[in-house]
């Protein structure tokens, strides 16, 4: 038998015969147990299909085009079904963004109105008048405009 276990056993048997006598337990320990299916050999043959020509199938082209058409139709249908939901989702995001921007603008407007009220308050105006040395004009230099004649304003003399 030309298996690996058989060759190993023959090798050990020759070594035992040539050398001094070894105890039987040592001789049995040196033996190699055969492997399962060790005597089966597989021969691998290369296959070359370079000369083989595939037979033409006249129906395969139509089947392929039908499959392509049905896949495209299914994709268009799927997009058509999912598009309104995606559009409403994006619209919801835009609405929330616009609400946040409106709130931000309202806060900014309130802060600007507060700042304006502080800047045009009578106390601030008096303070600015004192700082810039403004004085009240004399009474004869004040011209009062009267809009009663022909809807026009009186002109300065």
C-alpha positions, 0 to 999 in steps of 0.5 A: 500500500503506497499511502502515507501511513504505510510508508511511515510504518515501513520506515519505522519497521526498517529502523527497528529491524536494523537497530537493537531490539526495542520493546514492543510498546515502543515499536507499536507507538512508532506505528502511524495509524492510517488516515481515512480515505487515504487510498483515494486519489483524485485526478484533476483534468484541465478543461479548455472550452475555447473551441466551444461556441454557444448556440444562438437562442432567438427568444433570449433577446426578447426575454431580456428586453421584456425583463429590462422593460419590466424593471424600468417600469417597476422603478418608475412606479416605485419612484412615483409612489415614494415621491409624494411622501419625500416631497411632503417630508422636505416641505415639513423641514422647510416649514419648520425652518421658516417657523424658526426664522420667523421666531428669530426675526420677531425676537430681533424686531423686539430687541430693535424696538427696545433699542429704538425706544431707549434712543428716542426717549425724552431723557436721552434727547435732553442729555444729547441736547445738553452734551451738544449745547442745543438751546431752544429757539426764541419765539419770534423765530418759530414758524408754525405751519398751517395747512388750512389754505388750499391744502398747502403749507405756509411758507417761511417768511 
